[in-house]
Amino acid sequence: MKAALLSLTLAATTSTSMPSRAEPPLLTPPPPPSDQPLPDLQQRGRSCGALQQALNRLIAPVAWAWSVSVVNSNGDLLGDVNGAMARIPASNQKLISTAFALDQLGPDFRLRTQLVQRADGTLELKGQGDPDLGIAGLQRFAMAAMGQGGALGTSADPVNLMVREEPRQNWWPHDWHPADRAYAYGAPITRLALTSNALGGAVSDPYQRFETLFKKEVKRRGGAIKVQQARPINNTQRAEQSGDQIVLHEETSAPMHALLSLANTESHNFTAEVLLRQAADQWDVRAASAAAHHWMHQQGIPVGGLRVADGSGLSRNNRVSSQTIAALLMRMDQHPLAAFYQASMAIAGQRGTLRNYFIGSPIQGKFWGKTGTIRGVRSISGILQTSDGPRYVSMISNGANRPNATIGQILRTVYNLSPCPSSI
């Protein structure tokens, strides 16, 4: 995780108050593959009898615990076991959040943290949840608040700073288990999050930490500052104020493709939650989740039983079927920004949460996927490259014994039965 954050730091900062560095050009997405309508999931289309029989055999003893779907690029449901049954997906939920964010925000999007000066002279600090904002960034904001290193502000007449931050009741989705909130993976979701609100474990009061460190930095530089917390403003207020303020300093996150990779390849919960909220332009997780659900419906993806409760999958109130995930993977693989989406996933035997799996097997380097694990839940979904084209595979188990072994057997079977023997 530290390595991932350090790699993002290299490209994560720009400043409007200091000379800007030349940034590497962002990736240019390829054009859509064709002007033809995108295929939908064909539940009664061409199937693969040999694959269906193999799936039935592999999970027969505990079929009640599994949902498995295999789809080709034409939308044919080649094999399916309980595929319409919505289950707890764990971190496979991130596949929805990241698809939603990429489609809504685009490949050039960066999260911004800004220090602005309002017409009345008040300074205002606001952010969008940059997961890589660190102490060095806080120091640069402190310098800008003091007039680029000057001695503005005294103990008798301190500089006034208004910090726009979410209220405490919005820091965690209400249904995250209290025990999870103590760990780094369950850190609170805030707009100004130093080191993703994690320091060994979760930072329990990120706003207090930010304020304390900011005041110390200003004092260390010989100044004084008075900090006041305020709620973030809505879009209407933001538009009205934009002409009455000057940006003194800005820090930007790594670009979208790096944020997507942090969420999917490394399964970083904080980043997935922030992307969900930014895509919906709603920091209330219930409103953001509703927006993601609506977006899924708009894409023509089957949403029977779908319940979006958060962006990361830590909530046990999420529900999604393997057919829904497989159809989403198919849809995104034909999206104009498909290359960004697939590149954000872990790779079997090579990268991310799949780096230690399937090494030396035929699917090493050929399966791009997202893993998911919480107590009693194991899921994995992704794109398997075969000699007969891509296979969009989704497997979700709730309560199965030895799920990893079954997952490996299913992936190898899908690979070996492509093309389907009955279709040759």
Buried (B, 14 or more C-beta within 10 A) or exposed (E): EEEBBEBBBEBBBBBBBEEEEEEEEBBEBEEEEEEEEBBBBBBEBBBBBBBBEBBEEBBEEBBEBBBBBBBBBEBBBBBBBBBBBBBBBBBBBBBBBBBBBBBBBBBEBBBBBBBBBBEEEBBBBBBBBBBBBBEEBBBBBBBBBBBEEEEBBEEEEBBBBBBBBBEEEBBBBEEBBEEBBEEBBBBBBBBBBBBBBBEEEBBEBBBEBBBEBBBEBBBEBEBBBEBEBEEBBEEEEEEEBEEEBEBBBBBBBBBBBBBBBBBBBBBBBBBBBBBBBBBBEBBEBEEBBBBBBEBBEEBBBBBEBBBBBBBBBBBBBBBBBBBBBBBBBBBBBBBEBBBBBBBBBBBBBBBBBBBEBBEEBBBBBBBBBBBBBBEBBBBBBBBBBBEBEBBBBBBBBBBBEEBBEBBBBBBBBBBBBBEBEEEE
